[in-house]
Amino acid sequence: MASRDTTSLLVGLLVLFYTWGVWANVEVSMEDRVEVFRGETASITCMFTSTEGIGGMIIQWFYVTRTGEKQKIYYQDSTMQVVDRGTQFTDRISVNGTGASEAIVLTIRDVRLEDELEFICLIKGLTDGTGEGRTKLKVFEKPDYPTIEGVQTGISVSEPGPSKIATCEVKNGYPKPNITWYRNNAPLRVAQDGVLVMPSTTTESTGLYSVKSELSMMVMKEDKDDQFYCEITYFVPGGVGMLESERINITVYYPSTAVSVWVESPKGKIKEGDSVEIQCRGNGNKPSSLVTISHDGKDHEGKTLLLANVTRRDSGDYICTSTDTDTFEDVTGQISVFVNYLDPAVVRPGDMTVVPQGNELKATCNALSSLQTQTVWFKDGAEVSMGNILTLKDAMFDTAGTYMCVVTVPEIEGMETSGTLHVYVEGPPEIMQPEHTMMEESFENTVDLSCTARGFPAPSIVWTTSDGKILKSASQTDTDDGVQSVVSIKVTSDITAFCNASNEFGTAAVTFSITATINTTTTATTASTPTSSASSSTTSSTTTTTTTTTTISSATVKAETAIPKQSPKKVKQEGRGVIIAVIIICILLLAILGSVLYFLYKKGKLCGRSGKQDLTKEKSSKDNIVVEMKSDNTEEAVLLGVNGEKLPPSDQ
């Protein structure tokens, strides 16, 4: 029994001692890792629990070097707090908390890349109970914006292996960034679809990483419109960041598999004289491709063929050939070109035809064309007939003239030709009636007479006068249907001139009558005439002012061209002498007439008077004798008394 109690006591003591040791241990807890950007402040917390109380605690901080050794950086007990000198953290760390709060915080300022280490928090009690915790410090740096550069030259689909597409680079990141290539928003997988990616990493002097990636791949024609870019992924505290580069296109060279040929200009149908541009394009784009355009065995290098002033001989097939100079494979295409034509118009009968007056004329106008034509006849700009046949019935002189036929192709604007027909109507001359054939003209003036005659053959015009004299024409001009003649005549008397037109079929004439006139103003004084009577005698004088228009008639006609050349002064003096002579003769005739009338009056032979009449009457003291004067050109009568006075009409 005693032995059983002893055993129980020993077991109880052992349990007691074991329990006391456990209660004396220190428990420490820390985060596995603390993440922070370079240059920021990191806080590492050390949490602990202990049964010994605050006064007996020793706190120490260590970090693990790259070689795995522990390096103390901080010591603290109840009497002191010491930061170890000579470490990389000496001037940048601080510890908060004395242990009373059971939490100690290590603060690291201005975190550097080399601070990415494992930190140890060691807590030791007086009973030698010890607790330890570890935390890894992770440092991050966001990289710069990525750059991408595509190849400057094009890439041929004929290349036997992968061709370089582009290079992507990202700099100054930590930890090392990762580059992924994309095509049209889909990631490219290495070793598939002929994709090859060659990455390279550079560690900068700052410890940051720069990463470059070169993309190569086998290209196809379908890649010509693809967009390529690179995506950058990098780590940040608590997550992952992402950046994308700009998107680029690449130039893919591929041979033609088909060729297109077309007429660039003119649009629509082609006519002779046009400038034609033929274009040839393949669906490939290889610079080494050779393009030729062939026609009738002649080759023209280049994608464009210019044909100036084309003719119908330029019609035919034009073949375009695209040759790949790498493989010497040909691809061809062709187009048929037709040049429409319109030959010059042919007028029948000939360009000139003569038709007798009153007869009918039929003319035709034809032009050979590749298209339907339309013909219109014009005369003097006015349309006279439609169709290629022109019919002129009952031809008269008005029918004569120039007819133009215009042949057009309605389907093509500006495609036309024309021909002319000169029609002459054969017949006796016909004189165009002048506007004035009777006229008055002042003495010594020159008058121009014009005479126009038509007919075919063209009539000849001769000017004559009433006395048979031939006048020389001042000018003679051919007209479309005849002739026009002008003669200049100096008026020295009444003139009758004849325009005589004649050809082999007959004659025609027109008469011009010119009346010569003289306008004069004269003043004459007669001698005194004594008058006696039984009781008185009187002496009277007569002053007469007369304005006279005199018509001179003579059988003599002077043409301007027939007058001998004289000086103007001599001709003027001869004219004045004639006028003075005429005036003197008129005055003498008036004086003689007045004397005769007076004599008859005295003898009683006038107005039934007797010689025995009483001459002493007062009324007879102023006897009046009426004399009527008429000029050759006027109906005006002038009444004069015996004393030369002009009497009013009431005294006649």
LINNORMO-V764859 format. One record per backbone hydrogen bond with DSSP energy under -1.0 kcal/mol. CO is the residue of the C=O (numbers start at 0). NH is the residue of the N-H. If there is no record, write none. Layout:
BEGIN
((CO	NH) (CO	NH))
END
This chain:
BEGIN
((0	4) (1	5) (2	6) (3	7) (4	8) (5	9) (6	10) (7	11) (8	12) (9	13) (10	14) (11	15) (12	16) (13	17) (14	18) (15	19) (16	20) (17	21) (18	22) (19	23) (21	24) (26	48) (28	46) (31	135) (33	137) (35	139) (36	39) (39	110) (41	107) (43	105) (45	103) (46	28) (48	26) (53	56) (57	123) (58	75) (59	121) (60	72) (60	73) (61	119) (62	70) (64	67) (68	64) (70	62) (72	83) (73	60) (74	81) (75	58) (79	76) (81	74) (86	89) (88	91) (88	92) (91	108) (93	106) (95	104) (98	101) (101	47) (103	45) (104	95) (105	43) (106	93) (107	41) (110	38) (111	114) (112	115) (114	116) (116	136) (117	63) (118	134) (119	61) (120	132) (121	59) (122	130) (123	57) (124	127) (128	124) (130	122) (132	120) (134	118) (135	33) (137	35) (139	37) (140	173) (146	168) (148	166) (154	252) (155	158) (162	216) (164	150) (165	214) (166	148) (167	212) (168	146) (169	210) (170	143) (172	208) (173	140) (177	232) (179	230) (180	187) (181	228) (182	185) (185	182) (188	191) (191	194) (194	190) (195	215) (197	213) (199	211) (201	209) (203	206) (207	203) (208	172) (209	201) (210	169) (211	199) (212	167) (213	197) (214	164) (214	165) (215	195) (216	162) (219	222) (220	223) (222	225) (226	183) (227	247) (228	181) (229	244) (230	179) (231	242) (232	177) (233	240) (235	238) (238	235) (240	233) (242	231) (247	227) (250	154) (252	156) (253	284) (253	285) (257	282) (259	280) (261	278) (264	276) (269	339) (270	273) (273	309) (275	306) (276	263) (276	264) (277	304) (278	261) (280	259) (285	288) (289	322) (290	301) (291	320) (292	299) (293	318) (294	297) (297	294) (299	292) (302	279) (304	277) (306	275) (309	272) (310	313) (311	314) (315	336) (317	334) (318	293) (319	332) (320	291) (321	330) (322	289) (323	327) (328	323) (330	321) (332	319) (334	317) (336	315) (339	271) (340	369) (345	365) (347	363) (350	421) (352	423) (354	425) (355	358) (358	394) (360	391) (362	389) (363	347) (365	345) (367	342) (373	407) (374	386) (375	405) (376	383) (376	384) (377	403) (378	381) (381	378) (384	376) (387	364) (389	362) (391	360) (394	357) (395	398) (400	422) (402	420) (403	377) (404	418) (405	375) (406	416) (407	373) (408	411) (411	414) (414	408) (416	406) (418	404) (420	402) (421	352) (422	400) (423	354) (425	356) (429	453) (436	512) (438	514) (440	516) (441	444) (444	490) (446	488) (448	486) (450	484) (451	431) (452	482) (453	429) (455	426) (459	501) (461	499) (462	470) (463	497) (464	467) (468	464) (474	485) (476	483) (480	454) (481	478) (482	452) (483	476) (484	450) (485	473) (485	474) (486	448) (487	559) (488	446) (490	443) (494	513) (495	465) (496	511) (497	463) (498	509) (499	461) (500	507) (501	459) (502	505) (505	502) (507	500) (509	498) (511	496) (512	438) (513	494) (514	440) (516	442) (517	549) (519	547) (521	545) (523	543) (528	539) (530	537) (535	532) (537	530) (539	528) (541	525) (543	523) (545	521) (547	519) (549	517) (551	493) (558	561) (558	562) (566	570) (567	571) (568	572) (569	573) (570	574) (571	575) (572	576) (573	577) (574	578) (575	579) (576	580) (577	581) (578	582) (579	583) (580	584) (581	585) (582	586) (583	587) (584	588) (585	589) (586	590) (587	591) (588	592) (589	593) (590	594) (591	595) (592	596) (593	597) (594	598) (595	599) (596	600) (597	601) (598	602) (599	604) (605	608) (609	612) (617	620) (618	621) (626	639) (628	637) (637	628) (638	646) (640	643) (644	640) (647	650) (648	651))
END
